[in-house]
Structure formats: structure tokens, C-alpha cells
Amino acid sequence: MDGGYFNKGLYTVAEAARLTGVAPDTLRRWAFGYARRRSDERIDYAPITEPEIGQIEGHYIVGFRDLLEARVVQAFRKSGVSWRVIRAAAENAKTSDRSSHPFLSERFRTDGQTIFLETIRETGARELLDLARNQHAFHSVIAPFLFKQIEFDASDNAIRWYPLWPKKIVLVDPLRSFGRPLVGNIPAETLADAARAEQSVVVAAYWYGVSPELVQAALDWQEKLAA
């Protein structure tokens, strides 16, 4: 396996689906594209952006940035934005130095209104009109829910995700534990499994040298993912 994979986070489609709340089949299509047959002709549909990883030993693997961008696409879809318009907006959000994952770029985060207006002019899409005209509406739909949870470095790369923001008790960092959610520097799944095995939050906290509150947070997080 290429050592370059180790700093990108590694998630199966099922794992990424649990973390994002996107259905597995839908997430696979968004991240890797798909094909359909129409009148005995195969039609290929490309992913919205270039996958960060792709396949490893025949299995589709989602990267950290793929994971975060899927959440942006999901927010659009829940707001009634069509797939055709999302593709067009992604093209408009691209910059010369950011050809992949355009919805994570600074240009999109700071100038989404202009990008949407450009997209409307190109596609005639009415579903984006109110969102694009009203910058407050754009930020109320996208920015607080998605981008304030994400920490970016000086080069505009997403480096950490706090999925329970404004609480920072759960951390997803592609450089640590292959991007598994951490609580108190320990994989949340490990703490939650220990608490269930011991049938005690306090005992699990003792064995791992953390507070009972952190173990309970890990349990709550696991239950949230399973819901």
C-alpha cells in the first residue's frame, strides 16, 4: 500500500456513510461515479470531483476530503438542489490550484453567492435563486453546519473535523488512527466497546486513564452513528 494513503484518512463506503449520514449507495455514486444502460447503451456518470484515493485491492476507499465534501453535497440535496446544478456549481467553484474538492475551497466558502449566481446564469436553475441572492441564507444553510466544524491550514487544506461542533470532544483527523473519530486521543469505538464490555463507564475510564465523561461521550457518539 502506498505510504501516501496514511495521511488522507481511510474509510470504507459503509464507514463513510455512517459518519456523513449519506446512504452507502448514494455516497458511492457521488464519490466514484456510476454507469447506467439506456437503450442498450452504457452511459458513464463521473463523480462530482476526483476521488482522493479510489480503490485499494478492489475495494472503494473514501478519503478524508471526500468525506467532508459529501456532506456539502448532501446539504445541497436536502435543500432541493438538483444533481445537474451541483455539478455546475462544482465547476464554477474550481480554481487553477484547486481542481479537486472545490466545495472545500476558500473561494466557495467565502464567495458561494457569486458561484451560485454564475451557475444560475448557465443552467437557468430556479431552485438556487433565493439561496444565491441572499448571502445570509447561503451562510445559514451551509457555513455554520459544515465549515465551522472544519479546521483548515494556511494552504486551505482541510486538516481536522469536529463533528459535534461547537463541542470539540470528538475529533476526526486524517493523520491519526487512519481518520477514525477520537475522544480524548483514543478511538471513540475503543472507549465505547470497553464501557460495554465492562458494563461500566467508570471502569473503562480507569483502564484507559481518561475521565468518565469522555467515555460517556464516546458511547453517546457511537449511539448517534447507529441511530
N, C-alpha and C positions, 0 to 999 in steps of 0.2 A: 504494500500500500504506500502511495506517495506520502512522504512526510508533510507535504503542504496541506494535506487534509486536516491535520491535527489542530490547526488554528482557525478552523472555519465552523466548528460545531458539526456534529454528525447525527442526523435523525432519520429514522425510517419514516415512511409516509404516515404510518399509524401513529408514531410518536409525535410528529409534527402536527397531525390532525388534532391530537389531544391538547397540545399546547396552544393552538390557534383557535380551536373551535370550528374549523372548516372540515366538512365531511371528507373522508380519505379519498374517495374517487374524484371529488371536485378538486382537492388540493393537488392530486397527481396531474390532472389535466392542466391546471394553472401553471404548475411548476415545470412540467416536462412536455406539454403538448399532447396531442392525441390525433387519431385518424378515424375517419368515417367513410363508409361506402355510400355513394349516391349514384343510382343508375349504373351499377357495376363498375363505377369508377372510384378509386381511392382518393380521398381528399385529406391532406395533412394540415393540421392546425398547429402552428408554432406556439410555444409557451410565450407568456407576455414579456418575459425577459430571459436572458441566457441563464440557465441553471448554474448555481455556484459550484456544484460538484457533479451531478448527473448520476451515473451508475457506478457501483463498486461491486465487482463479482456478480454482475447480473441483477443487482438489487438497486432500485431507485433510492438515492440518498439525498435528503434535503439539507442544505446548508443554513447557517445562522441568518444570513441576509435574505435567503429565500423565505425563511420562516416569517421574518418581520414584514417583508413585502406582501406576503399572502394575507396578512392581517389588514393591510391598507386596501387591497383589492376586495376583501370581504366587507369592509366598511362601505365601500362604494356600492357593492351589490345589494347590501341591506338598505342603502339609501335609494335604490331603484335605478342605479346607473347601469346601462347595458354593457355587455362584454365588448361590443364594437367600439363604444365610446371610451371604455377603459383602455383599450389598445391604442386608440388615437391619442389619448391623454398621456400615455406612457411614452409614445414617440415624441410628443411635444415637450415632455419633461426631461428628455435626454440632453446631455451637454457633450461637448467634444471630449471631456475627460471622464464622463460617467455614462458609458453606453449600456451598462447593466444596472439593474435595480434602480431605475430612475425615480421611483416613488420614495426612495430613501435619500435622495439628493437634497442638498441645501436649497437648490433652486425651487424644487417642488414644495419644500416645507415653508419657504418664505414667500413664494410667488405663485401659489396654487391658483389664485384667482385669475391671473393672466393666462396661465396654461389652460385653464378650463375655457376661458373666452376664445382662445385660439382654436381649441378643439370644437367648440360650438360652431364657429365660422366654417370649419372644414366639414363637419358632419351634419350640421343642422339639428343637433340633438337638443330637444326641448327639456329633457329630464335634468340637464345640468344648469339650466339658465338661472334659476333662483340661487343656486349654490354659488355659481360663478359671479353673479352680480353683487352678492352680499358677502363681503370678506368676513364679517362676523359669523355668518352662517357656516362658511367654509371651516373656520377655525373651531367652531363649536362641534362640528361633525368629525373633523379629522385630528386637529392638533392635540387637544388635551388627552383624548383617549389613546392616541397612538404614539405621538412623537415625544411627549413629555416623559414617557416611560423609558425612552431610549437615550443612552449616553453616546455621544459622537466624539471622535478625536479631532485633532486640529486639521486632519486631511479629509474630514467629512465622512469618515467611515463609522458605521455603527459598531460599537465595541461591547456594549452591555445593555441588558434589558431587565427592567424591574417590573414584572407583570402585575404586581399589586400596588403600583404607584398610586398615591404618594408614599405609601409604606415601602420601604426598601428591604423588607425582611426576606423576600425571595429574589434571588439573583440568577440570571441566565447569562453566562459569559462563555463565548466560544473557545477561549483559551484554557478553560478549567473544566475538567471532568467531561470533555467532549461536548460541552454545552448543556449538560444536564442541570436542571434547576437546583440551586444550592440554598440551604438555610444554615446560617452560622458556619459557612465554609464546608459544610458536609452535604452530600446529595440529599435532597428532601425525601426521596424514596427510601434511602437507607434509614433515616431517622424514623420515618413513619412505619416502616417494616419492623424496626426494633421495638417501637412502642406497642405495636400489635402483638408481636411475639412475646413480649414480657407482660402484656396486658397492664402496662403501667407507663405513663408519661414520665414519672419521676425516675423510675429505674433506668429507662432508656437514656434520660438526660444524664444520669450518673455515669453510665458506661461510656458515653461519648463526650463527657466533660463540657456539656452545654447546659443552658437553663431549661427548665421545664417549659417555659413559654416558647422557646424555639422549637422544641419537639412538638408542642401542640400546633404551632404554626405550620410545621411540616405535614402533620396529619390533616389539618384544615385544607392545605393546598392540594394534597392528594385527593381528598374528597371532592374538592372543587373540580379537579380534572375529570374525575369519574362521573360527575353529575351529567 
